[in-house]
Amino acid sequence: MPIHFRLSFLLPIALLGACSGQHLQSAATAAPKAPVTVGLVGINDFHGALEPPRTSVVVGDGKGGVVQIPAGGSAYLASAVDSIRAKYPYHLTLSAGDLIGATQLSSSLFLDEPSIGVMNRLGLDFNAVGNHEFDRGRDELKRKQSGGCVQFTQLKPCRIEKFGGAKFTFLAANSIEPDGRTLFASSAMRSFGSGKRRVKVGIIGVTLKETADLSSREGLQGVHFSDEADTVNALVPALKKQGASAIVLLIHQGGYTKSDQPDPGICPNLTRAIRGILDRLDTRVDVVISGHTHWAYVCDYAQYNPAKPFLLTSAGVFGQTVTDIKLDIDPVSGKVVAKSAHNVVVQSQPYDTRNGRIELKPDFPAFAPRADIAAYVGTYSEASKVEIQRPVGKLAGEVRRPGGDASSTGGTLGSLIADAQLAATRKAGAQIAFMNPFGIRSPHLLSPAPDGTITFGQIYAVQPFNNTLVTQSLTGAELKAVLEEGFDDVQPKQVLSASAGFAFSYDLSRPAGSRVVAMTLDGKPIDPAATYRITTNSFLANGGDSFSTLARQRDAAIAQLSDIEALEAWLSGGAVRAVPDEQRATEVKP
């Protein structure tokens, strides 16, 4: 399944005094006034993609069509990173969050310890925590940094090897613990060169302020998240006072670009939350490496706001691209005089789809898998193979969430999951179940074998969070409020996938709060004053994705099984499970 995004190859941004054609002398022999070059390698949203994810980077072919490039996989990513670092005597490798969480089964079964191990071997320097770093809670995240085998989750740690923790540093400037301290360090400084040619690069790491809405509040244990721009702006003066010649922001928040087809070197129609943050950001920040949206871009932000000439980058998702960033720093003035970036496709290995084979593309560099990381990943892949291949049941046909990560609906896959959760909680009185489409992960489909068999690896790939199920009482009016929260103007629109028997319609042309125009259960209108038993996953029940009405949890019952266990139980019921085909959510067009 291709992942569509804009791919930008090279975007030079010349500042006052920069000379784009200038040959830089070596650090050892250059005159004091010559710039010092520092290379930055940027990644984001790796999501534990230890093995090639069997998805493609899609780029324009210059003829009105597109090219699908098979990409990703940690061993290939390591080789791509090495090739970029080889260009720069001075370099940093940086991540803008979601290294872990929503990961492949070969990582998730082992508490993402192998993902940390891969990044240790790859040579990552800093990672800004993202919302998915909190998927298993604050204490488990701290263990990821410091190491050790203390058990904080249902899964047992250190099953393959003793876990030594991350050799790189987590940064979390706006992740505030109850005592007022930051969860991890807010910023860091690295020096390059010596004497009069010594330059310093300051790094700040933040996550999106809505992280509490995207994570289990129980697992956060009181951690809250301050405004991104305010946090960064408060840190910049101290870094400058310490002599930072360049400031790099790692932020787990991002945007989308839009054009008729992928076009190298531009950043058209940039939208979403990153713009509001950058418009308020201190202009002494030089580079912003972003993430969260799984979209790749390289932007001269001055084209959107001339007063904010940031170099803004994102490398998509799953290690399928990596950003090569070049900073030229004047050691005399202590300022960045030129900066440029391009995204490198991590072309890896061909793979088969139901529509044919996605082959390597000779017009793009191909990377060999780095042997040490391939061997390390192989150990975990082999250990997880039995569980991945275990049959869990049969399905009559393919179910899919159409549109991938950017889709606001869950499709037949969302309906199937909702049906499974309703069946699993009938004993708690459940009448309706809802699944959040944004909780359905890549590859966004379940495609059975010719005999209908579905494996555990398949269902885990689309539901990797191990949320519990919560059944609670809501009035009909509260039920409508929940659905309305999916259509508000605060977060991206999200049409909750409903279980069989419940149907609703909505009109997005109406004002927020009055967009749900009809609701029925088993053909009867929902009574605003009546009480209904509603099941959701614990993420939603704790107010995730801004569904705050669910966070009240009135008369709540918590199931003893997880969402993935409910789906497995539904599929393993004996008979071949039918594909949901009824219309449960209908948009009314004015």
N, C-alpha and C positions, 0 to 999 in steps of 0.2 A: 504493500500500500504506500503510495508516494506521499511525502510530506511537502506541501506547497509553501514556498516562501520566496521572497526576493533575495537573490544572491548578488552581493556587491563585491567586485574584485579589487578595485583600487580607488581610493578617494583621498588625494592629497589636499591638505589644508595648509596653505602657506600663510604664515604670520609675518609681521613686520620684521624685515631684516633676514628672512629666510631666502635661501637660494636653492630651488628644487633640483638643479643640475649639479650642485656642488659635490665634488669628490671628497669624502672624509678621510683624513689620514688616520693611521692606527693610533690607538690611545697612548701608545708608548712614545710616539715621535711627533705627534701633532703639536702645533703651536697652541699656547694657552687660549687664544681667542677662537680656535676652531671648535665647532659643536662636538659634544659627546653624544653618541648614539646609544640609546637603550631600547632593546626590543621587548615587547610585551606579547605574551601568548595568551589569548583569551578564550575561555570556554564557559559554558553555562548549561544548566539543565541536563546533565549527564544521565541522571536517573538510573545509575547502576547498569548501564548498557555494556556489560562485560563482553558479550558476544555480539556479532553483527546483528542489528535489529530487523533485518530483512525488510527494510523500507528504503526509499530513494530520496535523494535530493533532486528537485525538479528545476531546471534552468531553461531559458529560452534558447532556441537553436538559431535565431537570427532570421528565420524564414516564416515566422508566424506560428511555429510549433514549439514543442518542448522536448527536452532530453531528460530521461530518468537515469540518474547515476547511483548505482548501489553503493551505500556508504555506511560508515560507523563500525563499531567494535573496538574494544579498548586496546588491543594489540596494534591495530592499524592507527588508531588515534595517537598512540605513543610514538610511532614512527613519524607521523605528520608533525607532531610537536617537536620532535628531535630535529627535523629538517628545518623548521623555522628558527629554533634556538641556535643552530649551527651558523646562521647568518650574523649573529650578534654576539660579540665578546661579552657584553653586558646584557642580561635579560632577566625577566620575571615571568613565571607562569601563574595565571590568575583565573579564579572561577567566580562567577556571579550567582552561585547558589544552586540548590537542588541537585547536588552530587548524588545524594541518596534519597530514598523514599520513592514509592511507585516504581520499584526496580524489577529487573528480570528475576525469575524464580531462582536462578543459580546464585544470585546475590541475596535476595530477600529471605530465603530459607535459612541463611546464615547471618541474619541481622545486619546485612550490608557490610559486614567486616571485609569481604573480598573487594568491595568497591573502594574502601579506604586503602586496602593493600595495593590496589592498582594505582591509585593516585600517589601513594608513597613511592612506588617504583617509577612512575611517570615523572616525578619531580615537581609536583604542584607546590607552590609557595604559600598561597593564601586562598581561602574560600570564604565568601560572605554567605552566612547561613540563609537558606531560603525557607519557605513555608514547609516543604516536605522534609527538611531536616528534623522537624518536630513531630513527624508521624508517629514515632514510638515514644514520644515524651521527652521532657527536659533532661531527666537523669540519664536516659539511654544516649541522648545526644552528647552529654558531657563525657560519657564513657567512650564515645567515638573519638573525642579529642585526647583524653588521657590514657585510654586503654584499660585493660583489666578484664576480669571474667565475672564480675558481679551481675546477677540476673535481675533485670528490671522489667522483663516482658514474659509472655507465655513461652517464647522460644528460649532454649538454652544457648548461651553464648559459648564461644571458643570450642566448637565441636570439631573443627578441622585443625586448628592451630591456636596457640596462645596469642591473644590479640594485644598488640602493643600500642594501639592507638594511632592517630594521625601524626605524621612527621611534619605536616604542614599546619598552618595556624588558621583556626576559625576566627572570623571577624563578625561582630554583632553589635554595632554601635547603637542601634535603636531597639535592641532586645533587652528590656529592663526587668530585673528580678524584683521580688517584693521589697527587698531591702534597699533598692535604689541603684544597685550596681548593675553593670552590663553583664550579660550572660557570659560573653567572652570579650576579648580585647576589642576596643573600638577602632583602632587604627594601628598602623605600623610604619616603619621607615626603613628603607634600604639605601645604602650608599654604594656608589660605583666610581672607580678611578681613585686617584690619590693626588695629594698636593693641590696645586692650583686647578687641576682638572677633575677634582672630586665633585660629584653631583649627588643629590639625594632625591629619592622618589618616595613620596608619602602615599599610603594606601588606606582608604576608608572602606568599610564594609557595612551595608545595611540591607535589611529585607523590607518587603512591602508592609506598610502599617496595618493592612488588613489581615495579617497572618493569623491573628486570633480567630478570624472568621473562617479560616481555611484549615484549621488544625483542631484537634481535640482539646477543649479547654481543660479537661481533667489532666491531660498529659502536660499541659503548659505549667501547671502548678503555680499560677499567679504571675507568670511572665507576661508583660504587656509590651506594646510596640509603639514607639513615639513617631511623630511625623518625620518623614525621610529628609526633606529639604532642611527643616529646622535643625535636625541632628547633624547633618553634614556641615551646614553653615557655622555651627558652633565649634566644630573641630578644625576647620580650615585655618583660622588664625594661629592656633597652637602649632600646627604642622609647618606653617610658614615661618613662625618664630624659631622653630628648630632647624630651619635651613632647607626646607623642601623646595627643590627647583621645579618639580612637577608633582601634581596631585592627581591620583587615579581613584575614581570612585567605582567600587563593585556594588551594584545594586540589583537585588532580586525583584525587579519590576521592569516592565518593558512596554513595547508598542507593537503595532502592526503597520505594514506598508501595503499599498494596493496599486496595481497596474495591470494592463491587459495581459502582459506576460513578463516573466523575470527579465530584468535588464541590468547588466553589470554597471556598477559605479554610481548609481543614483539611489535616492531614498524617497520615493514618491508617496505623497499622501499619508504621512506618518500620523497615527492616531493613538489613542488610549492614554493611560494614566501617566506614562513617563513624561509626556509633554508638560503637564501641570507642575511636575516636580522640577524639571529642568528650567522652566521659566522662572522659578524662585531660587535657583541654585547660585551660590557664590561663583563668580566668573573666574576665580583663581583655580577652580577645578579644570584640568586640561582634558582628561579622557574619562568617559563614562562607559563601563562595560556592564551591559544590562542582561536581563533574562526574563524568566517567568512565562512569557507568552509563547515560547517555542518558535519564534519567528527570527529569521536571520536578516540582518541589515547592517550597513555602514553608512552613517549619516554625518554630514556637516550640518550641525544643528543651527548654524547661523542662517541657513536658508529659511528656517521657520521663525527664528528670533535673532536678528542681527546683533543684539546686545549680549547674546549667550553663545559664543563661538565654540561650543563643545564638539569634540569628536565622540560620537555615540556609536557603539557597536553591540551586536548580539550574534552568537554563533548557532542559533537554532536549537537543536535538541539531540540527545542521544550520542553526542560526540560525532555527528555526521559532518560538521564543519568545525573549523578552528580559525580564530582570527589572528592574523599577523599584524601587529601594531608597531610602528616605528616612531620613536620620539627623538628629535634632535634638540639637545639642551645646551644653551650657551653657559659655559662654566663661569664666565665673568659676571654676567647679569643675573645668573641663576634663574633663567626663564626658558621655557620651551619656545623654540624659534620655528619649528616645523613639526608636523605630525601627519601621519598617513596610516591607512589600514586597508586590508583586504581579507576576505573570507576564503579559506582554502577548503575545497571539498575533500573529505577523507574517504576517497574511493577505496573500497575494500574488496568484496568478493561478490560474484554474481549469485542470483538466487531465482528460484522458480515461483511463479504465481499462477493462479488459475487462468490468467490471460496470456501466459507465455513467460519466457525467461528474460530477466533483466540482466543484460550483459555489461561487462566493463566497457567504458567509453575511452577509446585511445586518445581523444583530444584533451583528456583531463589526466593529471598525474595519478598514477596508481601507487599505493603504498604497500610495502611488504609488512606482514605482522611481525612485531618485535618479539623475538623468541622467548625472552624471559617472562614477559607478560602473558604471552600465549600459553606457556607451560603453567604458569600460576593460575590463570583462569581455567585451564583444562582440569586442574585438580577439583575445583568447585563445580564445574559443569558435570564432571563424571559423578561426583557425590550426589548431585541433584537429579541425575538422569532418571532413576527409577521412579521418583515422585512425579517428574514432569510427564513421563509416558504412561502413567497409571490411568486406565480408563475409568471414567466416573459416570457414564450414562450415554444415552442416545438422543439425538435431536433429528427431527424430520427434515430440516433444511437449514440454510444459513440464516443467522440473525445478525443484524448490523446496526451500529450507530452511524448513520450517514453524515458525511462532512468532517469527520475527524475531530481534532482538538477544538476547532473553531465553531463547531456546531452547537446550537442551543437546545437540541432535542436528543433524546436517547434512542429513537427508532425502535425496531423490534427487539433489539438487545436490551434496551432499558425496560421494555415491557416484560421481557422474560425474567429479568432480575427482580422486578417488582412482584411478579407472580410468585417467585420462589420465596421472597421474604414474607409475603402474605401467608403462604402455606405454612411456613416455619413458625408463625406466631399466632395461628388460629386459636391455640389453647389460651393465649393471653387476651382473647376477645377481639383480635384484629379483624377489621372490616375492610380496610384500605391500606395499601402500602405504596410508598413513593421511593423512586430512585433518582438521584441527581445526575443528570447527563455528564457533568464535568467530573464525576467520580468514576466514569468508565474510561479506562486507559487504553493505550495502543495495544493491539492493532484494531480495536473498536469493532471486532466481529468474532463470532464463533462459527467456524466452517467445519461441519462434521466430515469424517471419512466417508467413503462410499457406502459403508454399512451403517452410517449414522453415528459412529462412535465419537465422543468428545473426551479429551484427556484433561487431567488436572492442570497440566501446564497451560492449556488453552484458557480455562476459566480463570486461572490465577493471573494470566497476562492482562485480562480486562478488569479484574477486581483484586488488586494486590494489597489492599490496605488492612485487611483483617479487622474491620470495624465490627462491633457487636450490634445487635438489633434491639431497638427500643420501641415499645408500644405504649402510647399515651392517649389520654382522653382529650379531645378537642370538641368544642361546639361547632356547629355548621358555620357560624360567623368566623371563628378562629381558623377553620379549615380554609375558608376563602382568603383570609389574611395571609396564610402560608403560601397559597398559590400566587397571590398578588406580589409577594416579596420576590418571586421569580421574575416578575415583570417590572420591577421598580427601575428608577433611573440612576441607581447608585452603582450596581454591579452589572456585568453583562447579562443579557436576558437568558433565562434558564427555564425551560418548560419541563417541570417535573414529570418523569415517567410514572404512570399510575398502573396499579394492578387491575386485573380483569374485573369488570362490573362497575368500575368508576369511570365517568366521562365528564369532561368539562370543555368549555369553549371560551375564547378570549379575543379581545379586540384591542390591538396595540395603538389604535388611533385615539383611544380614550385617555383621559388623564390617569397618571399613576395612582393606584389605589382603587380604581374602578374598572380595571381591564378584564377581569373575570366576569363573564356575562351569564354563565349557566354552569351548574354542577348537578350531576345525577349519580345515584348509587342503585344498581340493579333496575335502572329505568325510572326511578322515582326522584323527584327534586330533593336536593339537600335542604333540610330544615335548619335555618340559622340558629334556632334555639335548642335543637336536639344535640345529644352528645354522641360522638363517634369515636371508635378506637382506631388509631392511626399508627402504622409501623414505618419507621425510617431507620437508616443506619445511624450509629452513634455520632458520627461526624455532623450530620444534619441535626440530630436531636440536641446537640450541644450548641446549635446556632451557626454551624458552618455555612459558608457561602451566603452569609447575612440572612439566613432564615431564623430570625430572632424569636418569632412566635413559638417555634418548636423548642427553644431553650427553656421554656417554662416547665416542661415535663410534668404536667399535672397527672397524678394517678398513674405514674409510669411503671412499667414492668420491663426489666432488662433480661433479654434472652441469654441462655447459657451457650449459645452457638454464635459463630461469626457470620458475616455476610457471605463469605466464600463457602462456608459449611452449609448454609441455607441453599445456595445455588447448586452445590454438589448433591444435596439431598433431593432437590427437585428433579434434577436430571437422572438420578439413580432410582427413580420410583418403579422401575420395572419395564413399563411400556415406553415406546419411543415418544418423546415429548414433542408436542405440536409447536409450530412457530406461531406466536401471537399475530393475529391478523386484523383484529377489530380496531376501529379508530377511537382512541381514548382521549386525545387532545386535538381540538380543532380551532384553527385561527379563523376568525370572522373578518372578512374584508369589507370595509365600509363602501 
